[in-house]
Amino acid sequence: MKRTLIIMRHAKSSWDNAALSDHERPLNARGHKSAPIVAQQIAAEGYSPDCVISSDSTRTRETWDGMLSTFPEIDPSFLNSLYLGGLRDIADAVRTRADSMQTILALGHNPGFSMSASWLTGEHIMLKTAYAAILQNDTETWAEAMQRTDWSLVTVLKPKTGRSDETDSD
């Protein structure tokens, strides 16, 4: 079965309130605009996540809130393990999902999410805020998929310009 893993970094966060912890930082105005744009791009590419696994930070929750109108049927799992998590944390969360699911969206933070996308594909992938890397692999189970490093990079979606083959100045 062709499996699709969308690794996405949260939208742009606000630094206006220095009293908030990193975990509590919300999105800024640009972040609130970017999240629905990327959700629409994911759908326009023909993908609809079967599930969403996300960090439990405020900015990832708000990023998902901005994407919800495009994917209203999904009930996300907010996991503390994905707050500043890396490949092992993503893999652990993905492996617990039903093998009948074809597409999983993982929403979190850098540097772990850029490093994870890079490791799985063997390509350098830098996920700026609200960027989403769409990866694919053909495996029987999610457990098998997460042990492999031969994922194909389909594209990287960017809130300003769309696909990764377009110019972006962010």
Contacts in CASP RR format, 6 or more apart in sequence:
PFRMAT RR
TARGET T0000
AUTHOR 0000-0000-0000
METHOD contacts of the structure
MODEL  1
MKRTLIIMRHAKSSWDNAALSDHERPLNARGHKSAPIVAQQIAAEGYSPD
CVISSDSTRTRETWDGMLSTFPEIDPSFLNSLYLGGLRDIADAVRTRADS
MQTILALGHNPGFSMSASWLTGEHIMLKTAYAAILQNDTETWAEAMQRTD
WSLVTVLKPKTGRSDETDSD
1 99 0 8 1.000
1 102 0 8 1.000
1 138 0 8 1.000
1 139 0 8 1.000
1 140 0 8 1.000
2 102 0 8 1.000
2 136 0 8 1.000
2 137 0 8 1.000
2 138 0 8 1.000
3 102 0 8 1.000
3 103 0 8 1.000
3 104 0 8 1.000
3 136 0 8 1.000
3 137 0 8 1.000
3 138 0 8 1.000
3 139 0 8 1.000
3 142 0 8 1.000
3 145 0 8 1.000
4 47 0 8 1.000
4 102 0 8 1.000
4 103 0 8 1.000
4 104 0 8 1.000
4 134 0 8 1.000
4 135 0 8 1.000
4 136 0 8 1.000
4 154 0 8 1.000
5 94 0 8 1.000
5 103 0 8 1.000
5 104 0 8 1.000
5 106 0 8 1.000
5 120 0 8 1.000
5 134 0 8 1.000
5 135 0 8 1.000
5 136 0 8 1.000
5 137 0 8 1.000
5 145 0 8 1.000
5 151 0 8 1.000
6 42 0 8 1.000
6 47 0 8 1.000
6 49 0 8 1.000
6 103 0 8 1.000
6 104 0 8 1.000
6 105 0 8 1.000
6 106 0 8 1.000
6 132 0 8 1.000
6 133 0 8 1.000
6 134 0 8 1.000
6 135 0 8 1.000
7 90 0 8 1.000
7 106 0 8 1.000
7 113 0 8 1.000
7 116 0 8 1.000
7 117 0 8 1.000
7 127 0 8 1.000
7 132 0 8 1.000
7 133 0 8 1.000
7 135 0 8 1.000
8 38 0 8 1.000
8 63 0 8 1.000
8 105 0 8 1.000
8 106 0 8 1.000
8 107 0 8 1.000
8 108 0 8 1.000
8 113 0 8 1.000
8 127 0 8 1.000
8 130 0 8 1.000
8 131 0 8 1.000
8 132 0 8 1.000
8 133 0 8 1.000
9 107 0 8 1.000
9 108 0 8 1.000
9 109 0 8 1.000
9 110 0 8 1.000
9 113 0 8 1.000
9 114 0 8 1.000
9 127 0 8 1.000
9 128 0 8 1.000
9 129 0 8 1.000
9 130 0 8 1.000
9 131 0 8 1.000
9 132 0 8 1.000
10 27 0 8 1.000
10 55 0 8 1.000
10 57 0 8 1.000
10 59 0 8 1.000
10 60 0 8 1.000
10 62 0 8 1.000
10 63 0 8 1.000
10 107 0 8 1.000
10 108 0 8 1.000
10 109 0 8 1.000
10 129 0 8 1.000
10 130 0 8 1.000
11 27 0 8 1.000
11 30 0 8 1.000
11 31 0 8 1.000
11 32 0 8 1.000
11 34 0 8 1.000
11 35 0 8 1.000
11 38 0 8 1.000
11 59 0 8 1.000
11 62 0 8 1.000
11 63 0 8 1.000
11 129 0 8 1.000
11 130 0 8 1.000
11 159 0 8 1.000
12 27 0 8 1.000
12 28 0 8 1.000
12 30 0 8 1.000
12 31 0 8 1.000
12 34 0 8 1.000
12 129 0 8 1.000
12 130 0 8 1.000
13 25 0 8 1.000
13 26 0 8 1.000
13 27 0 8 1.000
13 28 0 8 1.000
13 31 0 8 1.000
13 59 0 8 1.000
13 129 0 8 1.000
14 25 0 8 1.000
14 26 0 8 1.000
14 27 0 8 1.000
14 28 0 8 1.000
15 25 0 8 1.000
15 28 0 8 1.000
16 28 0 8 1.000
17 25 0 8 1.000
20 26 0 8 1.000
22 57 0 8 1.000
23 56 0 8 1.000
23 57 0 8 1.000
23 58 0 8 1.000
23 83 0 8 1.000
24 57 0 8 1.000
24 58 0 8 1.000
25 57 0 8 1.000
25 58 0 8 1.000
25 59 0 8 1.000
26 58 0 8 1.000
26 59 0 8 1.000
26 62 0 8 1.000
27 35 0 8 1.000
27 59 0 8 1.000
27 62 0 8 1.000
27 63 0 8 1.000
31 63 0 8 1.000
31 129 0 8 1.000
31 130 0 8 1.000
32 62 0 8 1.000
32 66 0 8 1.000
33 159 0 8 1.000
34 129 0 8 1.000
34 130 0 8 1.000
34 159 0 8 1.000
35 62 0 8 1.000
35 63 0 8 1.000
35 64 0 8 1.000
35 65 0 8 1.000
35 66 0 8 1.000
35 67 0 8 1.000
35 130 0 8 1.000
35 159 0 8 1.000
36 66 0 8 1.000
36 67 0 8 1.000
36 69 0 8 1.000
36 70 0 8 1.000
37 130 0 8 1.000
37 159 0 8 1.000
38 67 0 8 1.000
38 130 0 8 1.000
38 131 0 8 1.000
38 132 0 8 1.000
38 157 0 8 1.000
38 158 0 8 1.000
38 159 0 8 1.000
39 66 0 8 1.000
39 67 0 8 1.000
39 69 0 8 1.000
39 70 0 8 1.000
39 71 0 8 1.000
40 70 0 8 1.000
41 132 0 8 1.000
41 157 0 8 1.000
41 159 0 8 1.000
41 162 0 8 1.000
42 48 0 8 1.000
42 49 0 8 1.000
42 70 0 8 1.000
42 105 0 8 1.000
42 132 0 8 1.000
42 134 0 8 1.000
42 157 0 8 1.000
43 70 0 8 1.000
43 71 0 8 1.000
45 134 0 8 1.000
45 154 0 8 1.000
45 155 0 8 1.000
45 157 0 8 1.000
47 103 0 8 1.000
47 134 0 8 1.000
48 71 0 8 1.000
48 103 0 8 1.000
49 71 0 8 1.000
49 74 0 8 1.000
49 103 0 8 1.000
49 104 0 8 1.000
49 105 0 8 1.000
50 74 0 8 1.000
50 97 0 8 1.000
50 100 0 8 1.000
50 101 0 8 1.000
50 102 0 8 1.000
50 103 0 8 1.000
50 104 0 8 1.000
51 74 0 8 1.000
51 76 0 8 1.000
51 77 0 8 1.000
51 97 0 8 1.000
51 101 0 8 1.000
51 104 0 8 1.000
51 105 0 8 1.000
52 64 0 8 1.000
52 71 0 8 1.000
52 74 0 8 1.000
52 76 0 8 1.000
52 77 0 8 1.000
52 104 0 8 1.000
52 105 0 8 1.000
52 106 0 8 1.000
52 107 0 8 1.000
53 76 0 8 1.000
53 77 0 8 1.000
53 79 0 8 1.000
53 82 0 8 1.000
53 90 0 8 1.000
53 93 0 8 1.000
53 94 0 8 1.000
53 97 0 8 1.000
53 104 0 8 1.000
53 105 0 8 1.000
53 106 0 8 1.000
53 107 0 8 1.000
54 60 0 8 1.000
54 61 0 8 1.000
54 63 0 8 1.000
54 64 0 8 1.000
54 76 0 8 1.000
54 77 0 8 1.000
54 78 0 8 1.000
54 79 0 8 1.000
54 82 0 8 1.000
54 106 0 8 1.000
54 107 0 8 1.000
54 108 0 8 1.000
55 78 0 8 1.000
55 79 0 8 1.000
55 80 0 8 1.000
55 82 0 8 1.000
55 83 0 8 1.000
55 84 0 8 1.000
55 85 0 8 1.000
55 107 0 8 1.000
55 108 0 8 1.000
55 109 0 8 1.000
56 78 0 8 1.000
56 79 0 8 1.000
56 80 0 8 1.000
56 82 0 8 1.000
56 83 0 8 1.000
57 83 0 8 1.000
57 108 0 8 1.000
57 109 0 8 1.000
60 78 0 8 1.000
60 82 0 8 1.000
60 83 0 8 1.000
60 107 0 8 1.000
60 108 0 8 1.000
60 109 0 8 1.000
61 78 0 8 1.000
63 107 0 8 1.000
63 130 0 8 1.000
64 76 0 8 1.000
64 107 0 8 1.000
68 74 0 8 1.000
76 107 0 8 1.000
77 93 0 8 1.000
79 89 0 8 1.000
79 93 0 8 1.000
81 89 0 8 1.000
81 92 0 8 1.000
81 93 0 8 1.000
82 89 0 8 1.000
82 90 0 8 1.000
82 93 0 8 1.000
82 106 0 8 1.000
82 107 0 8 1.000
82 108 0 8 1.000
82 109 0 8 1.000
83 108 0 8 1.000
83 109 0 8 1.000
84 109 0 8 1.000
84 112 0 8 1.000
85 108 0 8 1.000
85 109 0 8 1.000
85 112 0 8 1.000
85 113 0 8 1.000
86 112 0 8 1.000
86 113 0 8 1.000
86 115 0 8 1.000
86 116 0 8 1.000
87 112 0 8 1.000
87 115 0 8 1.000
87 116 0 8 1.000
87 119 0 8 1.000
87 120 0 8 1.000
90 106 0 8 1.000
90 113 0 8 1.000
90 116 0 8 1.000
90 146 0 8 1.000
91 146 0 8 1.000
91 147 0 8 1.000
93 106 0 8 1.000
94 104 0 8 1.000
94 106 0 8 1.000
94 142 0 8 1.000
94 145 0 8 1.000
94 146 0 8 1.000
95 142 0 8 1.000
95 143 0 8 1.000
95 146 0 8 1.000
97 104 0 8 1.000
97 142 0 8 1.000
99 140 0 8 1.000
99 141 0 8 1.000
99 142 0 8 1.000
101 142 0 8 1.000
104 142 0 8 1.000
105 132 0 8 1.000
106 113 0 8 1.000
110 127 0 8 1.000
113 127 0 8 1.000
114 125 0 8 1.000
114 126 0 8 1.000
114 127 0 8 1.000
117 125 0 8 1.000
117 127 0 8 1.000
117 133 0 8 1.000
117 135 0 8 1.000
117 153 0 8 1.000
118 124 0 8 1.000
118 125 0 8 1.000
119 149 0 8 1.000
120 135 0 8 1.000
120 148 0 8 1.000
120 149 0 8 1.000
120 151 0 8 1.000
121 133 0 8 1.000
121 135 0 8 1.000
121 149 0 8 1.000
121 151 0 8 1.000
121 152 0 8 1.000
121 153 0 8 1.000
122 149 0 8 1.000
123 153 0 8 1.000
125 133 0 8 1.000
125 153 0 8 1.000
125 156 0 8 1.000
127 133 0 8 1.000
127 156 0 8 1.000
128 158 0 8 1.000
128 170 0 8 1.000
129 170 0 8 1.000
130 158 0 8 1.000
130 159 0 8 1.000
131 156 0 8 1.000
131 157 0 8 1.000
131 158 0 8 1.000
131 159 0 8 1.000
132 156 0 8 1.000
132 157 0 8 1.000
133 153 0 8 1.000
133 155 0 8 1.000
133 156 0 8 1.000
133 157 0 8 1.000
134 153 0 8 1.000
134 154 0 8 1.000
134 155 0 8 1.000
134 156 0 8 1.000
134 157 0 8 1.000
135 151 0 8 1.000
135 152 0 8 1.000
135 153 0 8 1.000
135 154 0 8 1.000
136 151 0 8 1.000
136 152 0 8 1.000
136 154 0 8 1.000
137 145 0 8 1.000
137 148 0 8 1.000
137 150 0 8 1.000
137 151 0 8 1.000
137 152 0 8 1.000
139 145 0 8 1.000
139 148 0 8 1.000
145 151 0 8 1.000
155 163 0 8 1.000
155 164 0 8 1.000
155 165 0 8 1.000
156 163 0 8 1.000
156 164 0 8 1.000
157 163 0 8 1.000
157 164 0 8 1.000
158 164 0 8 1.000
158 166 0 8 1.000
158 168 0 8 1.000
158 170 0 8 1.000
160 168 0 8 1.000
160 169 0 8 1.000
160 170 0 8 1.000
161 167 0 8 1.000
161 168 0 8 1.000
END
